[in-house]
Amino acid sequence: MKSVRPLRLALATACAVASIALDAPSQAAPTLSAQGYLSTAGSPAPDGNYGLLFRLYDAEAAAGELWKELHPSAKISGGRFTVSLGSVAPIPLELFAKPYLWLGVQVVPEEGETARVLLGAVPYAFHTASATTATQAALAKDLQCVGCVSTAHVGFSFAGSTSKGGPASDLDCVGCVDPADLAQGAVTSDKLAAAAVGTAALGTGVVTGDALAAGAVTSDKLAAGAVGAAALGVNWALAADKGGAALVAKDLQCSGCVSADELEAGLVSKLLPIATASSLGGVMVGAHLDVDAQGTISVKGADFLASTGGALTGGLSVGGPLSVAGDASLGGHTVKAFRVENAGSAPACDANKAGALYFDTAKKVFYGCTGAEWKALHK
């Protein structure tokens, strides 16, 4: 980009009488053809490409611009240039509704802006300007506008349609269609977007079975969680087919809901002895045995000595005969309050009883068995 100091820029009269090139069918943004002259020291600026920055204002001394556009490489020949404003940054149409527009130009990267020029209008533009007043707008022919008529300007109800008097399109409503407005089978699955109808959008009883075509409501048309247990009037359980027998019942709790004929043949007779007897399989259940719900017997090992040995740290109470297979050793300690068998008459004395003692409670004498007879230990 060339820079020549000092530069002096002037806009030609052709810019003051600016022309507006507007493509009416497409209603494209306008473009303005602007011409100017760039000189230095009274002579045309050297030929080349220059950066030109254009701005529009609503007053000659306005501080902020309404629009700006940079032409980074505007061609200058003999000091003259012609550019099309709006070809880089579209000019908003609403700017031309203002009574005045001022154009300023700056050579980039030079500082300062040339004296602003008031934009005029070509002769035929006066006809367009006459359509801006309310009295003359009625005479405007083939008027085209987007967004210039709002609902406040019409005194009737309306709906969108692709043709005059045609049916409404893109209708948005909640609760405006009741069952009486729907023909039999009018709502089918292909008319509903996935999850389009949620429970919050339906009033109680709005959609009934006779208003829906067969198969119109499928699982993909229902939002997740849209149908809860409260909305169903049936009991259900997991089954392999619709209405089939339940395969899995999770956390089932019932009392009296299973009768004897619903159980395996003979199962009640197998369970009844277990439920009523105090023993299981001939084993008495007591303080030292535990039986769980599956019938597994476990022994409280802490209540018994190991079969290979052990020591008793407390007293030993034997409710029945005590048999010692080996020698009984008292560890050299004295046996206190030891009693032998008491009897009012002599018990049997044979080879199996040899060495046995008994106390005759009538004669007050101790006897010992020799294996054949009893001998008094003292007289």
C-alpha positions in Angstrom: 0.0 0.0 0.0 1.4 3.4 -1.0 1.6 6.4 1.3 2.4 9.9 0.1 2.7 12.9 2.4 1.0 15.2 2.5 -2.1 13.8 0.8 -5.2 15.8 0.0 -8.4 14.0 -0.9 -11.5 15.5 -2.4 -14.8 13.8 -3.3 -16.1 14.7 -6.7 -19.7 16.0 -7.2 -20.6 12.6 -8.5 -20.5 11.3 -5.0 -22.7 14.1 -3.7 -25.3 13.0 -6.2 -24.9 9.3 -5.2 -26.8 6.6 -7.1 -28.4 3.6 -5.4 -28.1 0.3 -7.2 -30.9 -1.8 -5.7 -31.9 -5.3 -6.9 -35.6 -5.0 -6.2 -36.6 -8.7 -6.6 -34.0 -9.9 -4.1 -34.2 -6.8 -1.9 -30.4 -6.8 -1.6 -28.5 -4.2 0.4 -27.9 -1.0 -1.7 -24.5 -0.1 -3.2 -23.3 3.5 -3.8 -20.9 4.5 -6.5 -18.5 7.1 -5.1 -15.8 9.0 -7.0 -13.0 11.1 -5.7 -9.7 12.8 -6.4 -6.4 12.3 -4.4 -3.6 14.8 -4.8 -0.3 15.7 -3.1 1.4 19.2 -3.4 -1.2 20.2 -5.9 -0.5 17.3 -8.2 -2.3 14.0 -8.7 -1.2 11.3 -6.3 1.1 8.7 -8.0 -0.8 5.8 -9.7 -1.2 2.7 -7.5 -3.4 1.1 -4.9 -4.3 2.9 -1.8 -6.3 2.1 1.4 -9.5 4.1 1.7 -11.8 4.0 4.7 -15.4 5.3 4.2 -17.9 6.1 7.0 -21.5 7.3 7.1 -22.8 9.7 9.7 -26.3 11.2 10.5 -24.8 14.6 11.1 -21.8 16.6 9.7 -20.1 16.8 13.1 -21.4 13.4 14.6 -18.8 11.6 16.7 -19.9 8.0 16.0 -20.4 6.5 12.6 -23.5 4.6 11.5 -21.6 2.4 9.0 -18.0 2.0 7.8 -16.2 0.1 5.1 -12.5 -0.4 4.3 -11.3 -0.7 0.7 -7.7 -1.9 1.4 -6.6 -1.7 -2.2 -8.5 1.0 -4.1 -7.0 1.7 -7.6 -6.0 5.3 -8.2 -5.1 6.5 -11.7 -4.3 10.1 -12.4 -5.4 10.8 -8.9 -8.9 9.7 -9.5 -10.8 6.6 -8.1 -14.2 5.0 -8.2 -15.4 2.6 -5.6 -18.7 0.8 -4.9 -19.7 1.4 -1.3 -21.6 -1.5 0.3 -19.8 -4.1 -1.7 -17.6 -5.1 1.3 -19.8 -4.3 4.3 -23.5 -4.2 3.3 -25.2 -0.8 4.1 -28.4 -1.3 6.3 -31.5 -0.2 4.4 -32.9 1.6 7.4 -30.1 4.2 7.2 -31.8 5.7 4.1 -34.9 6.4 6.2 -32.9 9.2 7.9 -33.3 12.7 6.5 -29.5 13.2 6.1 -26.5 11.1 5.6 -22.9 12.4 5.5 -20.0 10.6 4.0 -16.4 10.8 5.3 -13.2 9.3 3.7 -9.8 8.6 5.2 -6.6 7.5 3.5 -5.2 4.6 5.4 -2.8 4.7 7.2 -2.8 8.5 7.1 -4.5 10.2 10.0 -7.5 12.5 9.7 -10.7 12.4 7.6 -11.6 14.6 4.7 -14.5 17.1 5.0 -17.7 15.2 5.1 -20.0 15.3 2.1 -23.8 15.3 2.3 -25.3 12.6 0.2 -27.9 13.6 -2.3 -30.3 11.6 -4.4 -30.7 10.8 -8.1 -33.9 12.3 -9.6 -35.9 9.0 -9.7 -35.1 8.4 -6.0 -37.5 11.3 -5.2 -40.4 9.0 -6.2 -39.1 6.4 -3.7 -38.8 9.0 -1.0 -42.4 10.0 -1.5 -43.5 6.5 -0.4 -42.2 7.2 3.1 -45.2 9.4 4.2 -48.5 7.8 5.2 -50.6 9.8 2.7 -48.4 9.0 -0.3 -47.6 5.4 0.7 -51.1 4.4 -0.5 -50.0 5.3 -4.1 -46.8 3.1 -3.9 -47.2 0.3 -6.5 -45.9 -3.2 -6.0 -44.7 -2.4 -2.5 -42.5 -5.1 -1.1 -41.4 -5.2 2.6 -40.3 -7.7 5.2 -41.3 -7.1 8.8 -42.9 -3.7 8.0 -46.5 -4.9 9.0 -46.9 -6.2 12.6 -49.9 -7.7 14.4 -50.7 -4.3 15.7 -51.5 -3.1 12.2 -54.2 -5.6 11.4 -57.7 -5.9 13.0 -58.4 -9.6 12.4 -57.3 -13.0 13.5 -55.0 -14.9 11.1 -52.8 -18.0 10.8 -50.0 -18.9 8.5 -50.9 -20.4 5.1 -49.1 -21.2 1.9 -52.0 -19.8 -0.2 -54.6 -17.1 0.2 -57.4 -18.5 2.3 -55.6 -21.8 2.6 -55.2 -24.0 5.7 -52.9 -22.8 8.6 -49.3 -24.0 8.5 -46.8 -24.3 11.3 -49.6 -24.1 13.9 -48.4 -24.0 17.5 -51.0 -24.5 20.2 -51.5 -26.3 23.5 -54.9 -27.6 24.4 -56.6 -26.1 21.3 -57.4 -29.5 19.8 -59.9 -31.7 21.7 -61.0 -35.3 20.8 -64.0 -34.0 18.9 -61.7 -32.2 16.4 -59.9 -35.4 15.4 -61.3 -37.8 12.8 -61.2 -41.5 13.6 -57.6 -42.7 13.0 -56.3 -39.2 12.2 -53.4 -39.4 14.6 -51.0 -42.1 13.5 -47.4 -42.9 14.6 -45.9 -41.2 11.5 -47.7 -37.9 12.5 -45.9 -37.8 15.9 -42.3 -36.8 16.4 -40.4 -39.0 18.9 -41.3 -37.9 22.4 -43.5 -35.1 20.9 -46.4 -35.8 23.3 -45.4 -35.7 27.0 -47.7 -36.2 30.0 -47.6 -32.5 30.9 -49.1 -31.6 27.5 -52.1 -33.8 27.8 -55.1 -32.9 29.9 -57.0 -35.6 31.8 -59.0 -37.6 29.3 -57.9 -35.5 26.3 -56.6 -38.4 24.3 -58.9 -41.5 24.4 -58.6 -44.8 22.8 -61.1 -44.1 20.0 -59.2 -41.0 19.0 -56.0 -43.0 18.2 -55.4 -45.3 15.3 -54.5 -48.8 16.1 -50.8 -48.9 16.9 -50.4 -45.1 16.7 -48.7 -44.9 20.1 -45.5 -47.0 20.1 -42.7 -47.1 22.6 -40.5 -44.7 20.5 -43.2 -42.0 20.6 -43.2 -41.9 24.4 -40.7 -39.9 26.3 -38.6 -41.7 28.9 -40.6 -41.9 32.2 -43.7 -40.4 30.5 -45.9 -43.3 31.6 -45.5 -44.0 35.3 -47.1 -46.7 37.5 -49.8 -44.2 38.6 -51.0 -43.9 35.0 -51.5 -47.7 34.6 -54.5 -49.6 35.9 -53.0 -53.0 35.7 -50.6 -55.2 37.6 -47.6 -56.4 35.8 -44.5 -58.6 36.0 -41.7 -59.5 33.7 -42.8 -62.1 31.1 -41.5 -63.5 27.9 -44.6 -62.6 26.0 -47.5 -60.1 26.4 -49.8 -61.4 29.2 -47.6 -64.4 29.8 -46.5 -65.9 33.0 -44.1 -63.8 35.1 -40.5 -65.0 34.8 -38.9 -62.8 37.4 -40.4 -61.1 40.4 -38.0 -58.8 42.2 -38.2 -58.4 46.0 -41.5 -60.3 46.0 -43.2 -60.0 49.4 -46.5 -61.8 50.0 -48.5 -63.5 52.7 -50.9 -66.3 51.7 -50.4 -65.5 48.0 -49.0 -69.0 47.3 -51.3 -72.0 47.8 -50.4 -75.7 48.0 -51.6 -76.4 44.4 -49.1 -73.9 43.1 -46.1 -75.8 44.6 -44.2 -78.7 43.3 -45.9 -82.0 44.0 -44.9 -83.4 47.4 -43.0 -80.2 48.3 -45.3 -79.4 51.2 -44.9 -82.8 52.7 -41.1 -82.5 52.5 -41.1 -79.1 54.2 -43.8 -79.8 56.9 -41.6 -82.0 59.1 -38.8 -79.5 59.0 -41.1 -76.6 59.9 -42.8 -78.4 62.8 -40.1 -80.7 64.3 -37.5 -79.6 66.9 -34.9 -81.8 65.2 -33.5 -81.9 61.7 -32.5 -85.2 60.2 -32.4 -86.8 63.6 -30.0 -84.1 65.0 -31.4 -82.3 67.9 -31.2 -78.5 67.5 -30.1 -76.9 70.8 -27.7 -74.5 72.4 -24.7 -75.9 70.6 -26.1 -76.3 67.1 -27.3 -73.7 64.6 -29.5 -74.5 61.6 -30.0 -71.8 58.9 -32.9 -71.3 56.5 -31.3 -73.7 53.9 -31.1 -76.5 56.5 -27.3 -76.2 57.0 -26.2 -77.3 60.4 -23.3 -75.5 62.0 -21.6 -76.4 65.3 -20.6 -73.8 67.8 -17.0 -75.0 68.0 -16.3 -72.8 71.0 -18.6 -75.0 73.1 -16.5 -78.2 72.5 -12.9 -79.4 73.1 -10.9 -80.4 70.1 -10.9 -84.2 69.5 -7.1 -84.2 69.7 -6.8 -82.6 73.1 -7.6 -79.5 75.0 -7.9 -78.1 78.5 -10.9 -77.2 80.6 -10.4 -73.9 82.4 -13.7 -74.1 84.3 -15.9 -76.7 86.0 -17.1 -79.8 84.1 -20.7 -81.0 84.7 -21.6 -84.4 83.1 -25.2 -85.3 83.0 -24.6 -88.9 82.0 -21.9 -91.6 82.4 -18.4 -90.3 82.0 -16.1 -92.7 80.1 -12.3 -92.3 80.0 -10.6 -94.5 77.4 -7.1 -94.0 78.8 -5.6 -93.4 82.3 -7.1 -90.6 84.3 -4.4 -88.3 85.7 -5.2 -85.7 88.3 -1.8 -84.1 87.9 -0.7 -84.9 91.5 -3.4 -82.8 93.0 -5.6 -83.8 95.9 -9.1 -84.9 95.1 -11.5 -83.2 97.4 -15.0 -84.4 98.4 -14.6 -87.5 96.2 -17.5 -90.0 96.6 -17.6 -93.6 95.5 -20.8 -95.4 94.7 -23.3 -95.5 97.6 -25.5 -98.5 98.0 -27.7 -100.2 100.7 -26.6 -103.6 99.4 -23.7 -104.9 97.5 -23.8 -104.3 93.7 -22.5 -106.9 91.2 -18.8 -107.8 91.5 -17.2 -109.6 88.5 -14.1 -109.4 86.3 -15.4 -106.1 84.7 -15.9 -104.5 88.1 -12.5 -105.5 89.5 -11.1 -102.6 91.5 -14.4 -100.9 91.9 -15.3 -99.3 95.2 -18.6 -98.9 96.9 -19.8 -97.6 100.3 -22.4 -99.7 102.1 -24.7 -97.0 103.5 -26.3 -99.6 106.0 -23.1 -101.0 107.5 -21.1 -97.8 107.0 -18.2 -99.8 105.5 -16.2 -99.4 102.2 -15.9 -102.5 100.0 -13.6 -103.2 97.1 -14.3 -105.7 94.2 -11.6 -108.3 93.7 -13.2 -109.4 90.4 -15.0 -112.2 92.2 -16.2 -110.8 95.5 -16.4 -107.7 97.7 -13.8 -107.3 100.4 -14.3 -104.9 103.3 -11.5 -102.3 103.4 -11.8 -102.0 107.2 -13.8 -103.2 110.1 
